[in-house]
Amino acid sequence: MSNKHSQDSLKDIERITVGHYESRADVFWTGTRDHDVSQNVKALLQALPQGKALDILDFGCGPGRDLLTFKNLGHRPTGLDGSESFCKMARKHSACPVLHQQFLQLELERGVFDGIFANASLFHIPSQCLPNVLSQFRQALRPEGILFMSNPRGNDEGWNGQRYGHYIELEQYTEYLEQAGFKVLDHYYRPEGKPREEQPWLAIVSQIM
């Protein structure tokens, strides 16, 4: 399943995948702004200290839907996305700070976030690059920081149209997380109430070890 790419190939993967979203930014916003991800937001926040404003990184924030949710709940969210159009839209919709950074070229400050919300974003990272991204997450989190991730699951890696995807199951994600210094606290499958074969999304809550 795992594919080894050259540096030029990795650049192409990022450029083409980001370009897919860049060219469809308005359509993506219209199609996703009403998606209910409250279960995922709750899963992150329940694992964090209660009764205080938290610094949260929304990794792959898109046009800013979840940034606004976290802000309205009294927290201090920061967005990050590789699409410049998404970053502009997210700033407009949420009035939150948004970092324009490519996923494979992250420059995150150390120890500045209580939690990271990676909702439907990490699966775009090629398998060979995932350990480095998770290590950067660990460095950006404060002690006992929480990482929430939700991704389509499976056993495949490669192109789906103009988007690159890396699809794995809980056991493999657990290995990646433990190697990067995280311990899995909880996981669940989405949508709720469906048979497993009709739950394509895997959500994982993990914490710095």
C-alpha positions as CSV (number, residue, x, y, z in Angstrom):
1,M,0.0,0.0,0.0
2,S,2.7,2.5,1.0
3,N,4.2,4.5,-1.9
4,K,7.6,6.1,-1.8
5,H,7.7,9.4,-3.7
6,S,10.6,11.6,-4.8
7,Q,10.7,15.2,-3.6
8,D,9.5,16.4,-7.0
9,S,6.6,13.9,-6.9
10,L,5.6,15.1,-3.4
11,K,5.6,18.7,-4.6
12,D,3.3,17.6,-7.5
13,I,1.0,15.8,-5.1
14,E,0.6,18.9,-2.9
15,R,0.3,21.3,-5.9
16,I,-2.4,19.3,-7.7
17,T,-4.4,18.4,-4.5
18,V,-4.4,22.0,-3.3
19,G,-5.2,23.2,-6.8
20,H,-8.3,21.0,-6.8
21,Y,-9.6,22.8,-3.7
22,E,-8.4,26.2,-4.9
23,S,-10.4,26.0,-8.1
24,R,-13.5,24.9,-6.3
25,A,-13.3,27.0,-3.1
26,D,-16.8,28.6,-3.5
27,V,-18.5,25.4,-4.4
28,F,-16.8,23.6,-1.5
29,W,-18.0,26.3,1.0
30,T,-21.5,26.0,-0.3
31,G,-21.5,22.2,-0.1
32,T,-19.9,21.9,3.4
33,R,-20.9,24.9,5.5
34,D,-23.9,23.1,6.9
35,H,-22.2,19.8,7.6
36,D,-22.8,18.7,11.2
37,V,-19.4,17.8,12.8
38,S,-20.5,18.6,16.3
39,Q,-19.7,15.1,17.4
40,N,-16.1,15.7,16.4
41,V,-15.9,19.1,18.0
42,K,-17.3,17.7,21.2
43,A,-14.8,14.8,21.1
44,L,-11.8,17.2,21.1
45,L,-13.2,19.6,23.7
46,Q,-14.2,16.8,26.1
47,A,-10.6,15.6,26.2
48,L,-9.3,19.1,27.1
49,P,-9.5,21.1,30.3
50,Q,-12.9,22.5,31.0
51,G,-14.0,26.0,31.9
52,K,-11.3,27.9,30.2
53,A,-10.5,29.4,26.8
54,L,-8.3,27.1,24.8
55,D,-5.8,27.7,22.0
56,I,-6.9,25.4,19.1
57,L,-5.3,24.8,15.7
58,D,-7.9,23.9,13.0
59,F,-5.6,22.0,10.6
60,G,-7.0,22.1,7.1
61,C,-9.6,24.7,8.2
62,G,-11.0,25.2,4.7
63,P,-13.4,28.2,4.5
64,G,-13.6,28.6,8.3
65,R,-16.8,26.7,9.4
66,D,-15.2,25.1,12.4
67,L,-13.1,28.1,13.3
68,L,-16.3,30.0,13.9
69,T,-17.8,27.2,16.0
70,F,-14.7,27.1,18.3
71,K,-14.8,30.9,18.5
72,N,-18.4,31.0,19.4
73,L,-17.8,28.5,22.2
74,G,-15.3,30.9,23.7
75,H,-12.0,29.5,22.5
76,R,-9.1,31.0,20.6
77,P,-8.9,29.1,17.3
78,T,-6.2,29.5,14.6
79,G,-6.8,28.1,11.2
80,L,-4.2,26.6,8.8
81,D,-4.8,25.7,5.2
82,G,-2.8,25.2,2.0
83,S,-5.3,26.9,-0.2
84,E,-4.9,30.7,-0.3
85,S,-8.6,31.1,-1.3
86,F,-9.7,29.0,1.7
87,C,-7.4,31.1,4.0
88,K,-9.0,34.3,2.8
89,M,-12.5,32.9,3.1
90,A,-11.8,31.6,6.6
91,R,-10.5,34.9,7.8
92,K,-13.6,36.6,6.4
93,H,-16.1,34.1,7.8
94,S,-14.5,33.7,11.3
95,A,-12.3,36.8,11.9
96,C,-9.8,34.4,13.3
97,P,-6.0,34.2,12.5
98,V,-5.3,31.8,9.6
99,L,-1.9,30.5,8.6
100,H,-1.3,29.8,4.9
101,Q,1.0,26.8,5.0
102,Q,1.4,23.7,2.9
103,F,0.9,20.5,4.8
104,L,4.2,19.1,3.8
105,Q,6.1,22.3,4.6
106,L,4.7,23.2,8.1
107,E,6.4,25.8,10.2
108,L,4.5,25.6,13.6
109,E,5.6,27.3,16.7
110,R,6.5,25.1,19.7
111,G,4.1,24.6,22.6
112,V,1.4,27.1,21.5
113,F,-1.7,25.0,21.2
114,D,-3.9,23.1,23.7
115,G,-5.5,21.1,21.0
116,I,-5.3,20.3,17.3
117,F,-8.5,19.7,15.2
118,A,-7.6,17.8,12.0
119,N,-11.0,17.1,10.5
120,A,-10.9,15.5,7.1
121,S,-7.4,16.8,6.3
122,L,-4.7,14.4,7.3
123,F,-5.7,11.8,4.7
124,H,-4.2,14.0,2.0
125,I,-0.7,13.5,3.4
126,P,1.3,10.8,1.8
127,S,2.3,8.0,4.1
128,Q,6.0,8.7,4.0
129,C,5.3,12.3,5.2
130,L,2.8,11.5,7.9
131,P,5.4,10.8,10.7
132,N,6.9,14.2,10.2
133,V,3.6,16.0,10.3
134,L,2.5,14.2,13.5
135,S,5.9,15.0,15.1
136,Q,5.3,18.7,14.2
137,F,1.9,18.5,15.8
138,R,3.4,17.1,19.0
139,Q,5.9,19.9,19.2
140,A,3.2,22.5,18.6
141,L,1.1,21.2,21.4
142,R,1.5,22.0,25.1
143,P,2.0,19.3,27.7
144,E,-1.0,16.9,27.8
145,G,-2.2,18.4,24.5
146,I,-4.9,16.7,22.5
147,L,-5.0,15.8,18.8
148,F,-8.3,15.0,17.1
149,M,-8.3,13.5,13.7
150,S,-11.1,12.2,11.4
151,N,-10.3,10.6,8.1
152,P,-11.9,8.3,5.5
153,R,-10.6,4.8,6.3
154,G,-9.5,2.0,4.1
155,N,-6.4,0.3,2.8
156,D,-5.2,2.3,-0.2
157,E,-3.0,5.2,-1.2
158,G,-3.0,7.1,-4.4
159,W,-5.0,9.5,-6.6
160,N,-8.7,9.9,-6.7
161,G,-9.2,12.3,-9.5
162,Q,-7.2,15.5,-8.7
163,R,-6.9,14.6,-5.0
164,Y,-4.2,12.4,-3.4
165,G,-5.4,10.3,-0.5
166,H,-3.9,7.9,2.1
167,Y,-6.6,5.6,3.6
168,I,-5.7,3.4,6.6
169,E,-7.5,1.8,9.6
170,L,-7.2,2.2,13.3
171,E,-4.3,-0.2,13.9
172,Q,-2.1,1.6,11.4
173,Y,-3.1,5.0,12.6
174,T,-2.3,3.9,16.2
175,E,1.2,2.9,15.1
176,Y,1.8,6.2,13.5
177,L,0.6,8.1,16.5
178,E,2.6,6.1,19.0
179,Q,5.8,6.5,17.0
180,A,5.2,10.3,17.1
181,G,4.7,10.3,20.8
182,F,0.9,10.1,21.1
183,K,-1.4,7.7,23.0
184,V,-4.8,6.9,21.7
185,L,-7.6,7.9,24.2
186,D,-10.7,7.1,22.2
187,H,-12.0,6.4,18.7
188,Y,-15.3,6.0,16.9
189,Y,-16.7,5.6,13.4
190,R,-19.1,7.9,11.5
191,P,-21.9,8.3,10.7
192,E,-23.3,7.3,14.0
193,G,-25.8,4.5,14.2
194,K,-24.8,2.8,10.9
195,P,-23.4,-0.7,10.3
196,R,-19.6,-0.6,10.2
197,E,-19.6,-1.2,6.4
198,E,-21.6,2.1,6.1
199,Q,-19.2,4.1,8.4
200,P,-16.4,5.3,6.1
201,W,-15.0,7.8,8.6
202,L,-12.7,7.0,11.5
203,A,-12.2,9.5,14.3
204,I,-9.4,9.2,16.8
205,V,-8.6,11.3,19.9
206,S,-5.0,11.1,21.1
207,Q,-2.8,12.8,23.7
208,I,0.8,13.6,24.0
209,M,2.6,10.8,26.0
